[in-house]
Amino acid sequence: MKAITTDFEYLPAVTVGEALDLLSQHKDDDYKIIAGGQSLNTMMKHRLITPEYIIDIKGISELDYIKYNDKDGLRIGALATHSSLERSEIVKEKYSILSELEENVASVETKNWGTVVGDLVNADPAADPAPPLIALDASLTIASKEETRTVSAEEFAVDFFETAVQPGELVTEIQIPALPKNTGVYFTKYSQLHGDYALASVAVLLTLDDKKETCVNARIGFGAVGSTPIRAVNAEAVLKGQKLTDELFVKAAEAATGEISPITGIEASADYKRELAGTLLKRVAKEALARAKNA
Ligand SMILES: Cc1cc2nc3c(=O)[nH]c(=O)nc-3n(C[C@H](O)[C@H](O)[C@H](O)COP(=O)(O)OP(=O)(O)OC[C@H]3O[C@@H](n4cnc5c(N)ncnc54)[C@H](O)[C@@H]3O)c2cc1C
């Protein structure tokens, strides 16, 4: 049996440039980036992966930030942890949904070490940040030595535990646009225990017109009901351009349950998750509407 403590070469980087150089040198090798190590260490302990090289980015202080301005919105650096997102005053003020979601993520220890970007790259479809980021129309910056590109939050995960990140690439940042006026956003997850992964989760963003009567934009992200987080475009279409009522939310929930693909697991059947997702959508949309009216 391989001893994981001695079988990889440890390569620390303290600048983005150093990390990109290391990634370029090793892009054809069996390597893994480590940030907070919360998911990676677990996979290595269980020998699900046995990389030959570990590129440690935790020391790159230039990636540890959360910044906001009214023009560009919020920028979350790749080393910002769940805890720093939860505690950030600007996040509480402008994107309270993100601090609220952190209240139900994992344990304090995992949140202190684990980065939001690491959670997204780990790409567990039941993880919490992706549905709200889809609803908020977020994107991620991915850099390599050759180029820098941007991928939307809804296209970032491509399959179970698989993302758009290619060998030699580093995710450097998440960007979230500034929210238009009369916008409300809400997220909830249903899990068996506090801090557990979701059985189903949903985030809804609603923007109302100047009279706060008609929905001018709706974005809906689901988690844990498919091999990736899912944007529910058919459900969004039910809401856009309409006066929002409980009856319409029922129709949106029906549309959404047709576009998600839950999988039967140990905790619940696919049918149960589908039903749960529809129920959550109705509740979450109602709260997003109340927030939009008060915004
Ligand atoms: C007990 C436990 C409970 C949890 N519960 C929840 C929960 O309720 N909800 C939830 O959402 N999450 C949960 N998580 C997941 C947790 O949030 C993630 O493990 C953590 O955020 C990952 O971040 P990290 O910095 O530790 O990443 P690491 O473990 O260091 O890396 C994870 C993956 O991302 C890659 N990676 C990291 N950073 C980059 C980068 N900048 N560019 C490219 N690749 C990168 C790594 O190579 C690796 O593949 C839980 C984890 C644990 C251990």
PDBQT file of the ligand as one rigid body, heavy atoms in Angstrom, charges set to zero:
ROOT
HETATM    1  C1  LIG A 301     -16.667  17.427   7.128  1.00  0.00    +0.000 C 
HETATM    2  C2  LIG A 301     -16.955  18.290   5.922  1.00  0.00    +0.000 A 
HETATM    3  C3  LIG A 301     -18.231  18.820   5.772  1.00  0.00    +0.000 A 
HETATM    4  C4  LIG A 301     -18.517  19.637   4.657  1.00  0.00    +0.000 A 
HETATM    5  N1  LIG A 301     -19.773  20.171   4.518  1.00  0.00    +0.000 NA
HETATM    6  C5  LIG A 301     -20.030  21.017   3.492  1.00  0.00    +0.000 A 
HETATM    7  C6  LIG A 301     -21.307  21.638   3.341  1.00  0.00    +0.000 A 
HETATM    8  O1  LIG A 301     -22.220  21.475   4.136  1.00  0.00    +0.000 OA
HETATM    9  N2  LIG A 301     -21.494  22.450   2.276  1.00  0.00    +0.000 N 
HETATM   10  C7  LIG A 301     -20.506  22.716   1.370  1.00  0.00    +0.000 A 
HETATM   11  O2  LIG A 301     -20.726  23.482   0.440  1.00  0.00    +0.000 OA
HETATM   12  N3  LIG A 301     -19.284  22.147   1.497  1.00  0.00    +0.000 NA
HETATM   13  C8  LIG A 301     -19.023  21.319   2.531  1.00  0.00    +0.000 A 
HETATM   14  N4  LIG A 301     -17.790  20.751   2.650  1.00  0.00    +0.000 N 
HETATM   15  C9  LIG A 301     -16.777  20.989   1.606  1.00  0.00    +0.000 C 
HETATM   16  C10 LIG A 301     -15.868  22.128   1.997  1.00  0.00    +0.000 C 
HETATM   17  O3  LIG A 301     -16.590  23.332   1.889  1.00  0.00    +0.000 OA
HETATM   18  C11 LIG A 301     -14.698  22.053   1.022  1.00  0.00    +0.000 C 
HETATM   19  O4  LIG A 301     -13.960  20.905   1.391  1.00  0.00    +0.000 OA
HETATM   20  C12 LIG A 301     -13.765  23.242   1.076  1.00  0.00    +0.000 C 
HETATM   21  O5  LIG A 301     -14.413  24.470   0.874  1.00  0.00    +0.000 OA
HETATM   22  C13 LIG A 301     -12.746  23.049  -0.043  1.00  0.00    +0.000 C 
HETATM   23  O6  LIG A 301     -11.864  24.148  -0.022  1.00  0.00    +0.000 OA
HETATM   24  P1  LIG A 301     -10.320  23.892   0.247  1.00  0.00    +0.000 P 
HETATM   25  O7  LIG A 301      -9.672  25.239   0.181  1.00  0.00    +0.000 OA
HETATM   26  O8  LIG A 301     -10.119  23.130   1.506  1.00  0.00    +0.000 OA
HETATM   27  O9  LIG A 301      -9.974  23.036  -1.032  1.00  0.00    +0.000 OA
HETATM   28  P2  LIG A 301      -8.931  21.821  -1.183  1.00  0.00    +0.000 P 
HETATM   29  O10 LIG A 301      -9.428  20.655  -0.409  1.00  0.00    +0.000 OA
HETATM   30  O11 LIG A 301      -7.559  22.288  -0.935  1.00  0.00    +0.000 OA
HETATM   31  O12 LIG A 301      -9.149  21.561  -2.749  1.00  0.00    +0.000 OA
HETATM   32  C14 LIG A 301     -10.355  21.051  -3.236  1.00  0.00    +0.000 C 
HETATM   33  C15 LIG A 301     -10.243  20.851  -4.742  1.00  0.00    +0.000 C 
HETATM   34  O13 LIG A 301     -10.134  22.108  -5.383  1.00  0.00    +0.000 OA
HETATM   35  C16 LIG A 301      -8.905  22.222  -6.102  1.00  0.00    +0.000 C 
HETATM   36  N5  LIG A 301      -8.517  23.629  -5.943  1.00  0.00    +0.000 N 
HETATM   37  C17 LIG A 301      -8.527  24.345  -4.806  1.00  0.00    +0.000 A 
HETATM   38  N6  LIG A 301      -8.255  25.634  -5.059  1.00  0.00    +0.000 NA
HETATM   39  C18 LIG A 301      -8.064  25.723  -6.403  1.00  0.00    +0.000 A 
HETATM   40  C19 LIG A 301      -7.786  26.807  -7.283  1.00  0.00    +0.000 A 
HETATM   41  N7  LIG A 301      -7.650  28.069  -6.844  1.00  0.00    +0.000 N 
HETATM   42  N8  LIG A 301      -7.688  26.564  -8.612  1.00  0.00    +0.000 NA
HETATM   43  C20 LIG A 301      -7.852  25.297  -9.075  1.00  0.00    +0.000 A 
HETATM   44  N9  LIG A 301      -8.107  24.226  -8.297  1.00  0.00    +0.000 NA
HETATM   45  C21 LIG A 301      -8.237  24.446  -6.970  1.00  0.00    +0.000 A 
HETATM   46  C22 LIG A 301      -7.996  21.182  -5.490  1.00  0.00    +0.000 C 
HETATM   47  O14 LIG A 301      -7.018  20.733  -6.405  1.00  0.00    +0.000 OA
HETATM   48  C23 LIG A 301      -8.987  20.087  -5.141  1.00  0.00    +0.000 C 
HETATM   49  O15 LIG A 301      -9.287  19.342  -6.296  1.00  0.00    +0.000 OA
HETATM   50  C24 LIG A 301     -17.478  19.926   3.722  1.00  0.00    +0.000 A 
HETATM   51  C25 LIG A 301     -16.191  19.399   3.905  1.00  0.00    +0.000 A 
HETATM   52  C26 LIG A 301     -15.927  18.603   4.985  1.00  0.00    +0.000 A 
HETATM   53  C27 LIG A 301     -14.518  18.062   5.166  1.00  0.00    +0.000 C 
ENDROOT
TORSDOF 0
